[in-house]
């Protein structure tokens, strides 16, 4: 009987979780969602650049006292640009209270508005040419992102992204549930094998004791 126990124990060892059984199942990334995330990063960087440019312009306006109204205007541009950058993270708190930002057309129009604010009141005195160059780069970059968002929103690409995102979340949740179930089955099989081996060892000891007596 001890030989039978060893044979069954070796069979359970061979049927255990091998490299293929223990490998974690991974969902393939959706190329469309990857492109959308990359574009969101570019848009957020453009918004951050607009924030930096408007902050420098506001400091220069308040410091020199040349145009206080331009400084106030830049402060508003900074606030709205920060809102644009945060909206690109698709934070649930922002989307909950500003449903219009869930749609790409509304988000694009807000980005175009920030780009126009950044480009407004240019420095025509010839001073601070580096700052003017940064204003042009930031404004036109965010303007291009806003135009792409508006056109994509009209073509219902935003709706397609939301549908694929929900599908990706559902797939990841299903994979996690499958992995938990698989681990539970493996744990249950190991416990069952341990109990069976212990039972055979106990039976073998009882048999030997009975034979000796």
Secondary structure, DSSP 8 states (H G I E B T S, - for coil): -HHHHHHHHHHHHHTS--TTTSS-------HHHHHHHHHHHHHHHHHHHHHHHHHHHHHHHHHHTS-HHHHHHHHHHHHHHHHHHHHTTT-HHHHHH-GGGGSHHHHHHHHHHHHHHHHSS---SS--HHHHHHHHHHHHHHHHHHHHHHHHHHTTHHHHHHHHHHHHHHHHHHHHHHHHHHHHHHHHHHHHHHHHHHHHHHHHHHHHHHHH-
